[in-house]
């Protein structure tokens, strides 16, 4: 099961987490301004990546991740 998540990180930024290999490739190719803040490995194999995304690109992120941004209360 591949999992995607988006949430508010800090003012002006959102965070995105994905285990989807194809999505990781698309982000690497098209979204060079999205910063990798964490990479997760299991047995020396990449299993997930966490990104720091500018808040003004929220709609683009929601389309790519196929999720809405979670708002913590």
Steps between C-alpha positions, in 0.01 A plus 500: 500500500642834398431789731496876443445773758504883503492725807583857609862526611564864594384838368554503124575127472323166482651153532440202276577133564483227239586135460396505131813440285343653188401815691855531637630487142250762377585738786872456434447582133248787514512656847865592554404772753345244737760418766559148627495516880511125570564174317390171651688176431435137587780250438695767303208551260314833473141452616372858552585867466379806691495842328481865607270673250433876461143575615420683177535164321237332721256428215774349286608283794142388568464392136830311497447331837126448438437621857383816675722686747424393856434791735602425858279655768 
